[in-house]
Amino acid sequence: MAIDFHKTQIESTYKDKDVEEFIDIYFFRPIGYMLALSARSIELTPNTVTILGMITGVISGHLFYYSSITINMIGIFLKIFSNALDSADGQLARMTHSESHMGRILDGISSHVIFLSIYIHLCLRYIHEGHSKWIFAVAILAGASHYIQAAWGDYYRNGYLYFVKGPKFCEIGSLDQLLYQYQMLKWKGRFINKFIVYIELKYILSLQMFTKSYRILTTMIEKIYREKIPSWLSQEYRRSIKPMNKYYNMLTINVRQFTLFALLLLKKPELFFIFELVVLNIVFIYAATLQENKIKHLVSIAKSRTDNKPNGEKNRDKR
């Protein structure tokens, strides 16, 4: 019973089991939970845990500069620990009910800073070994691909939470809400708040070309049902979109980092950039096309159901 209780406690800190990866459920979440408990006991905030994870990740990136397998292994261990801290900050935030836009933005910045450290040190290692400085151009293209792929995966993973669990479980605000907040906030006196909204607004706008049908669907549902997702749509969205979670996860962190670890051990870390540019872009294009078609189908279902209802019934079909 104690084990079951402990398992239940860990599961209570998940975003949702549908969007959790196998390695997260059985490795990073349990470790992250223990780290979150430790952080809570010494009154660390989720943002402090995020910063500690970022520092650890940056150091791990530096250790990938060296060609020594032993040093690379230490770097791999630190990167795994950094990921555990990345899991812990979100678990701590949910555990203490202290989720915030600032925390989400800081979490995103941390991930980008860590991979920037990794990219720079891999490039310097490649040049130190006597190869061309053009590796930096390749790394920039790989980094741009990484940003788009990961942002797309994170956006739709939150979209899944929005429709299946409800708007309050989604960490990304709607475009209309963010635009309104941005217009209402003043730079003078509310600089940090406005800057956070600005970053998230730019983040969503940068994904517009890949999320057109999703934008149509959310706009339609928000207009008719406001903050309540109808149960039929929640069920249909889960049935149709659940298989896409594996692509969202593939394009974010774990597959990317464990491929890097394998290439470091094979002493071919420069191939990591090719993996991002070729393999993950093929996955991204396929997944984005499949996602768009699935969302278009959901839009047609939603339109058919709402068009065939009397106005008085539309607002009664809520969870």
N, C-alpha and C positions, 0 to 999 in steps of 0.2 A: 504493500500500500504506500509505503514511503517513496518507493521508486516511481510509482504512478503519480503521486502528488508532485514529486520533483519534476517529472516530465510535463505535467499539466502546467506547472509554474513557468517552465521554459516556453511552452507553446503559447502561453498568454502574452509573450513578448514578440511573437511573430507578427509580420504584417498580415499574412494570410498563408495558410499551408499550400494553397494552390500555386503561389508565386515563389515559394521557397525552393531552392535547389537541394538536391540530395546531400551534397557535401556541406551545405549550410545547416540542414536539419540535424545531421549526425556528427558534425565537427565544429563549424564556426559558431552556431547558435548556442550549443552547450558551453563552449569555452567563453563565448561572449557573455553569456548569462552569469557565469561565475565572476568574470571581470566586472560586470555591471553591479553585481552585489557588493564586490569589494570596493568599487568606486563610490557606491551609495553609502557604505559604512564609514568612509572617510570624507564624505560630503563633497566629492568631486562632481562638477556639473557635466552634462553630456558634451557641451562645447569643449571643456577641458580635456575630456577623453578623446574627442576628435583631434584636437591639436597634438596630443601625445601620439596618436596613431599616425598623424601626418609627419611628425619628426622622425618616428621610427621608420616609416616608409621611405623618406628622403635618404636616411642613412643607408637603408638597404639598397637603394639605387646606386649610391656611391660605391658600395662593395661589389657591384656588378661590373665596375670598371676594370677590376683586376682579373687576370687570366687564371689565377689559382682556384682550383675546384674547392679547396677548403674555405677560402674567403667567400666564394660564391655561395657555398652551402650556408655560411653564417648569414649572408645577405638574404637567401631564400627563407631561412628561419625568421629573420626580422620582418620580412614582407608578410609572411603568414601571421606573425604576431600583430603586425599593423592591421591586417584584415580582421583579426579577432577583435581588435580595439574598434575598428569601423563597425563591426556587428554590435559591440557592446554599447557604443554611444546611442544608437537607435533604441536598443533594448532598455537602456537606462532611462531614456526620454519617455518611452511608453510606460515603463515601470513607475516613474515618478510623475507622470502626466505633465511633462514639460516640453512637449514637442513645440517647435517654433519654426518660422520661416528662416530666421537667422541660422538655426541649427542645420536646416536643409541646405542653405546656401554654403555654409562653412564646410559641410560634408562634401559637397560637390567640388569646392575649391581644393579641399584636401586631396581628393582623388586625382585632380588635374596636376597639382604640385608634385605628388608622388610619381606619377608617370612622366612628368617633365624631367624629374631627376633621373629616372631610369633611361629615358631617351638620350639625354645629354651624355650620361656616362657610357652608354653603349656606343654612341658615336665616337666619343673620345677614345674608347678602347679600340675601336676599329681603326681609327687614324694612328694610334700609338703602335698598332701592329703593322703599320706600313701601307695602309690602304688609302683610297681617295677620300678627300674631304667632301665629295659629293654625297656621302652618306647622310650629311645633314639635310640635304634636299629631300632625300628619300624619307628621312625621319619626320620632316615637316608634313609631307603628304600622308604618312602613316598616322601622325598625330591628328590631322584634320579628319581622316577616316574614322579614327578612334572616337573623336568627339561626336560625330554625327551618328555612328553606330550605337554608342552607349546612350546618348541622349534620346534617340528613338526608342531603344529598348526600355529605358527608365520611364519615358513618357507613357508608353502603352501599358507598361506594368502597372503604373498608377491609374491608367484608364480602366484597367481590369478591376482594380480595387474600387474605383468610383462606381462602376455599374453593378458589380457583384456584391460588394459589402456596403456601399453607400458613400455619398460625397464626403462625409467626415473622415473616412479612412484614406482618402486621396490626399497626397502631400503636395499636389500641384493645384494652384487656384485656377479658376476659369479665366479666360482672356478678358471677358467683359468686366469681371470683378477686379482684376488687376489693373485694367485701364482706368476704372473708376477710382481705385485707391491711389493710383499714380497721379491722377489729375487733382485729387483732393489734398494730397500731402504737399507740404511746402518744403523746399530745400532748406530754408532757414529754420533752424530749431528742430527739424525732423529729418536731418540729412541721412542718418543711418537707416531709418525706416524707409525713406523714399528710395535710397540706393538699393536696398534689398528687393523692394518691389520692382525696381528698374531691371535688376539682374534677372529676376524670374520672368519678367515680361519679355525681355530680349531672348531668353531661353525658349519660351513658347513660340514667339514669332519666328525664330530660326527653324522651327520644325513644321511650319505651316505647309510647306511644299510637299511634305511627306504624310500629312495628316488631314487632308482636305475633307474626306468623307466622315472622319471622326468628329471634326469640327461641326459639320452639318448635323450629325446625330446628337451631339451634346447640346447644340443650340436649340434644336427642336424639342428635346426632352426638358431642358431647363425652362423653356418658354411655356410649355404645357403643364409640366408636373412640379416645377420649381425645385425644391430641395429633396423631393421624394421620388426615388426611382421605382416605377411600377414593377410588381413582382414578376409579371410575364417577361418583361425586358431583361430583368436581372437573370432569370433562368435561361432565357434564350442567349444572352450574351455569354454566360458561363459555358453553355453547351457548345457554342460556336467558337469562342475565342480561347478557351482553356488550353487547347493544343498549341497555341502560339506562345505560351509562357516559356517553353523550352528555347525558342528563338530569342526572346527578350533576354533571358539569362545568358545565352551563348554570346550575346553581343555586349554584355556589360563587363564583369570582372573575372570570374573564376576560370573560364576556358582560356581567356587571354593570358592570365598570369601563369597557369600551369603549363601552357605551351612555352612561355618564356623560360620557366624553370627547366623544362626538358632540354631546350636549346642551349641553355647555359651549361648544363651537365655534358652536352654533346660538343661544347666549345664552338657552337655556331650561333651565337646570340643575334648576329646581324640578320639572320633569316626571320627573326621575329617581325621585322618591318614588312617583309614580303608576305608573311602570314596575315598581317592586318590588312595590307593593301589588296591582296588577291583572295585568299580564302574567306576572310570575314566580310569582304565587300560582296562576294558572290552570295554568301548567306544572307547578308543585309538586303540585297536587291530582291532575292527570292522571297524573303520574309515580308518585306515592305509591300510587294505586289500581292502576295497572298492575304496579308492583313487588309489592304485596301479593298480587295474583292469581298472579303467577309464583312467588313463594315458597310459597304454599299448594300449588301444583302440585308443587313440589320436595319439600315435606313429605309429600305423599301418596305420591310415588315412594319416598322414603326409608323411610317407614313400611312400605310394601308389601315392599320388599327386606329390611328387617331383620326383619319379622315372619315372613317365609317362610324364614328361615335358622335352622338349629340353632345353639344358643348357642356351640358350639365353633368354628363357622365365622365368627361375627361379628367376632371380633377378628383373624382372619387376613386379612380383606379390607382391607388397608391399603397405602398407598403405601410 
